Amino acid sequence: MARAPDWYSRLDTILATLGAAEEVAWLGRAEIGALFGCGDRDSIRLLHKFGAVVRDDALALPRASLLLQLEAIAAGASYAAFRRQREGVAQYLAQARTETAARQFRARAAFPETPRPRLEALPPTLTWRRAVGQGPARFEILYEDGTDLLAQLAEFLHAAGANREEFLEGTEPEP
């Protein structure tokens, strides 16, 4: 599908505004710019596109003529394809937002009322030991389910972040 004009997304509003402006018989560059939400150059291009005539040394377009042309565009296949594509994109984005929201998981520490978490106050189901010599260090969590695991990890990370120096000192291997 070819690229649709930018004003296609505002066509319903343009038609409603144009239909309500019964006292305006002719539209010039300024009126087209205000109606379509565009600048001077695009206003002149639109005037030419819709068959404007020179009137009092300026391009002008009868309101009734523009209204008929825009109604024909709104009833056409090109605009219908544009609307279907736009609705499809909106449905796809809504589905993606729903799926993204379903993937979100907010892990909270088991003891949120504790003002400053301490590494030595972590639950006994969570242990971490410094490496001895060149051997590996050990980090172990005993958990009941995924939610419990995430809560304990969050609590550990909160305590390690609040006591960064102590954590780093406790994780470095002994010389």
C-alpha positions as CSV (number, residue, x, y, z in Angstrom):
1,M,0.0,0.0,0.0
2,A,1.3,3.4,-0.9
3,R,1.9,5.9,1.8
4,A,-1.3,7.7,2.8
5,P,-1.4,11.5,3.2
6,D,-0.7,12.7,6.7
7,W,-4.2,14.3,6.9
8,Y,-5.9,10.9,6.4
9,S,-5.6,10.3,10.2
10,R,-7.6,13.6,10.7
11,L,-10.1,13.1,7.9
12,D,-13.1,12.6,10.2
13,T,-12.3,15.8,12.1
14,I,-11.7,17.7,8.9
15,L,-15.1,16.6,7.5
16,A,-16.9,17.5,10.7
17,T,-15.3,20.9,10.8
18,L,-15.9,21.6,7.1
19,G,-19.5,20.5,7.4
20,A,-20.2,22.7,10.3
21,A,-18.6,25.8,8.7
22,E,-21.7,26.5,6.5
23,E,-21.1,30.3,6.5
24,V,-17.8,29.9,4.8
25,A,-18.2,29.7,1.0
26,W,-14.6,29.8,-0.1
27,L,-11.4,28.5,1.4
28,G,-8.0,30.1,0.9
29,R,-4.5,29.1,1.9
30,A,-4.9,30.1,5.6
31,E,-8.2,28.2,5.9
32,I,-6.8,25.1,4.3
33,G,-3.8,25.3,6.6
34,A,-5.9,25.6,9.7
35,L,-8.3,22.8,8.5
36,F,-5.6,20.3,7.5
37,G,-3.1,21.3,10.1
38,C,-0.3,22.1,7.7
39,G,1.9,25.0,6.6
40,D,1.8,27.4,3.7
41,R,3.5,25.1,1.1
42,D,1.3,22.2,1.9
43,S,-1.8,24.4,1.9
44,I,-1.0,25.5,-1.6
45,R,-0.3,22.0,-2.7
46,L,-3.7,20.9,-1.3
47,L,-5.5,23.8,-3.0
48,H,-4.0,22.7,-6.3
49,K,-4.8,19.0,-5.6
50,F,-8.5,19.8,-4.9
51,G,-8.9,22.1,-8.0
52,A,-8.6,25.6,-6.6
53,V,-9.2,28.6,-8.8
54,V,-7.7,32.1,-8.7
55,R,-10.1,34.4,-7.0
56,D,-9.1,38.0,-6.0
57,D,-5.4,37.3,-6.9
58,A,-5.3,34.3,-4.6
59,L,-6.1,30.6,-4.8
60,A,-9.4,29.7,-3.4
61,L,-11.6,26.6,-3.3
62,P,-15.4,26.4,-2.9
63,R,-16.3,24.7,0.4
64,A,-19.0,22.6,-1.2
65,S,-16.5,21.3,-3.8
66,L,-13.9,20.3,-1.1
67,L,-16.6,18.7,1.1
68,L,-17.8,16.5,-1.8
69,Q,-14.2,15.5,-2.7
70,L,-13.3,14.7,0.9
71,E,-16.5,12.7,1.3
72,A,-15.6,10.7,-1.8
73,I,-12.1,10.0,-0.4
74,A,-13.7,8.9,2.9
75,A,-15.9,6.5,1.1
76,G,-13.1,5.2,-1.2
77,A,-11.1,2.0,-1.0
78,S,-7.8,3.7,-0.3
79,Y,-9.1,5.4,2.8
80,A,-10.8,2.1,3.9
81,A,-7.4,0.3,3.5
82,F,-5.8,3.0,5.6
83,R,-8.4,2.6,8.4
84,R,-8.0,-1.2,8.4
85,Q,-4.2,-0.9,8.6
86,R,-4.5,1.7,11.4
87,E,-6.9,-0.5,13.3
88,G,-4.7,-3.5,12.8
89,V,-1.7,-1.6,14.2
90,A,-3.7,-0.4,17.1
91,Q,-4.9,-4.0,17.9
92,Y,-1.3,-5.2,17.6
93,L,0.0,-2.5,20.0
94,A,-2.8,-3.2,22.5
95,Q,-1.9,-6.9,22.4
96,A,1.8,-6.2,22.8
97,R,1.1,-3.9,25.8
98,T,-1.1,-6.6,27.4
99,E,1.6,-9.2,26.9
100,T,4.3,-6.9,28.3
101,A,2.2,-6.0,31.3
102,A,1.7,-9.8,31.9
103,R,5.5,-10.3,31.9
104,Q,6.1,-7.7,34.6
105,F,6.9,-9.0,38.0
106,R,7.6,-6.7,40.9
107,A,9.7,-8.5,43.5
108,R,9.5,-7.1,47.0
109,A,11.7,-7.8,49.9
110,A,10.2,-10.1,52.5
111,F,10.7,-7.5,55.2
112,P,10.0,-4.1,53.6
113,E,9.6,-2.4,57.0
114,T,13.3,-2.8,57.8
115,P,14.9,0.6,57.3
116,R,18.3,-0.5,56.2
117,P,18.9,-4.1,55.3
118,R,21.9,-5.8,56.7
119,L,23.8,-8.7,55.1
120,E,24.1,-10.6,58.3
121,A,20.3,-10.3,58.8
122,L,19.5,-12.2,55.6
123,P,17.2,-15.3,56.0
124,P,18.9,-18.6,56.7
125,T,17.7,-20.0,53.4
126,L,20.1,-17.6,51.6
127,T,23.8,-18.1,52.0
128,W,26.9,-16.8,50.3
129,R,30.5,-17.7,51.2
130,R,33.7,-16.2,50.1
131,A,36.1,-18.2,48.0
132,V,38.9,-19.8,50.0
133,G,42.3,-19.6,48.2
134,Q,41.8,-20.2,44.5
135,G,38.6,-22.2,45.0
136,P,35.1,-21.1,43.9
137,A,32.8,-19.0,46.0
138,R,29.4,-20.3,46.9
139,F,25.9,-18.7,46.7
140,E,22.9,-20.8,47.7
141,I,19.2,-20.1,48.0
142,L,16.7,-22.6,49.3
143,Y,13.3,-21.6,48.0
144,E,9.7,-23.0,47.8
145,D,8.6,-21.5,44.4
146,G,9.5,-18.9,41.9
147,T,7.9,-16.1,43.8
148,D,9.9,-17.0,46.9
149,L,13.1,-17.2,44.9
150,L,12.6,-13.8,43.4
151,A,11.7,-12.3,46.8
152,Q,14.9,-13.7,48.3
153,L,17.0,-12.5,45.4
154,A,15.4,-9.0,45.7
155,E,16.1,-9.0,49.4
156,F,19.7,-10.0,48.8
157,L,20.3,-7.4,46.1
158,H,18.7,-4.7,48.3
159,A,21.0,-5.6,51.2
160,A,24.1,-5.9,48.9
161,G,23.3,-2.6,47.3
162,A,22.8,-0.8,50.7
163,N,26.0,-2.3,52.1
164,R,28.1,-2.3,48.9
165,E,31.6,-2.1,50.6
166,E,30.8,-4.8,53.0
167,F,29.4,-7.0,50.2
168,L,32.5,-6.5,48.0
169,E,34.8,-7.1,50.9
170,G,32.9,-10.3,51.7
171,T,33.1,-11.6,48.1
172,E,36.7,-11.1,47.4
173,P,38.9,-14.2,47.7
174,E,41.3,-14.3,50.6
175,P,44.9,-13.8,49.7
